[in-house]
Amino acid sequence: MSGIFFIIAEECRFRKVRDGGKKGYYMEFVPKWIAWEITRRCNLRCVHCRSSSEMGIKGHPDFSTEEAFRVLDDIVSYATPVVVLSGGEPLTRPDVFEIAKYGTGKGLRMGG
Ligand code: SF4
């Protein structure tokens, strides 16, 4: 489990390809802005909450810091979007700044 992602904006690029004797173009969609729900925990219980967040999460524990780093590595291998750390309340994760720093070190623009 690596949280829920929402790709809010993406860029469409056209790439020239050569396949044997054929030439052509294909479209490639590159994410420009990703919202990543890094936790379902939240200290509030808003009636309008889309993610049904609460402090005591049973059955859907947060993924580890190392898993978060792997997800960021995967993102960077493909694109360098803005990554917004969301939730729940992302500040309930003790490693939220560690995750943000790791992403920044990989060249991502991290926000929350
Ligand atoms: S995640 Fe947002 S909407 Fe949901 S309970 Fe927390 S503050 Fe409210």
Residues whose N, C-alpha, C, O or C-beta is under 5 A from the ligand:
A	BS01	SF4	C42 L44 R45 C46 C49 S53 G87 G88 E89
